[in-house]
Amino acid sequence: MPHVRLSVRAQSDISRPHAFLLGKDSNAAKRAVLAIREAFMPLKQSHMIGRPVEGYGDLRELVIDFGATGYLALYRFEPSLDVVTILAIKHQREDDYK
């Protein structure tokens, strides 16, 4: 069963929705971070659940539901290490991973 790890960038990306929502609704800020973290758990059982990212070879994108929209997580499965690495996280309305 693959291990899931977050890149330094993904760890930083998780703090962005929390900071954005904190001033509006502290409970929503906590729920957003929890929803993002919990969305990674199924990757331990099925690392192929994310959709392929066109033009990026082995990268996949996981859709994370939250509220009316949600978030997207860019990730890669490294079979030789049996590791899923979350590379970046963004809100679904953002144009690109920054």
MONOR-V488074 format. One record per residue. PHI is phi in whole degrees, -180 to 180 (999 if undefined). PSI is psi in whole degrees, 0 to 359 (NA if undefined). D_CENTER is the distance of its C-alpha to the mean C-alpha in whole Angstrom. Layout:
phi psi d_center
PHI PSI D_CENTER
PHI PSI D_CENTER
//
This chain:
phi psi d_center
999 126 19
-64 150 16
-92 143 15
-107 128 11
-131 155 11
-106 133 9
-68 166 11
-58 319 13
-63 315 11
-63 322 7
-61 319 10
-68 320 11
-62 327 9
-64 329 8
-74 339 12
-64 310 12
-64 326 12
-63 312 14
-64 321 16
-65 315 17
-82 337 17
-55 317 19
-72 338 22
-93 315 22
-160 102 21
-62 328 20
-67 318 20
-64 323 17
-61 315 15
-66 318 15
-65 324 14
-63 313 11
-63 318 10
-63 316 11
-61 318 10
-64 310 6
-64 319 8
-68 332 10
-65 338 7
-79 340 7
-59 316 11
-62 339 12
-64 338 11
-67 328 14
-93 325 16
-145 88 15
-71 353 13
-96 8 14
-69 337 13
-76 157 10
-82 145 12
-63 146 14
-98 114 14
-58 129 17
85 3 19
-123 28 17
56 252 18
-91 7 16
-81 145 12
-130 163 10
-129 125 8
-99 127 6
-87 127 8
-117 110 7
-72 136 11
-162 118 12
63 215 15
-75 340 17
-126 258 14
139 205 10
-133 166 7
-128 139 5
-121 125 3
-89 129 6
-146 167 8
-138 138 11
-97 129 13
-110 94 16
-60 324 19
-64 333 22
-103 350 20
55 49 18
-133 136 15
-101 121 11
-108 120 10
-80 118 6
-91 321 8
-161 158 6
-136 139 5
-146 161 7
-73 146 9
-60 336 11
-86 351 14
-74 146 13
-69 316 15
-150 165 13
-73 124 11
-84 NA 14
//
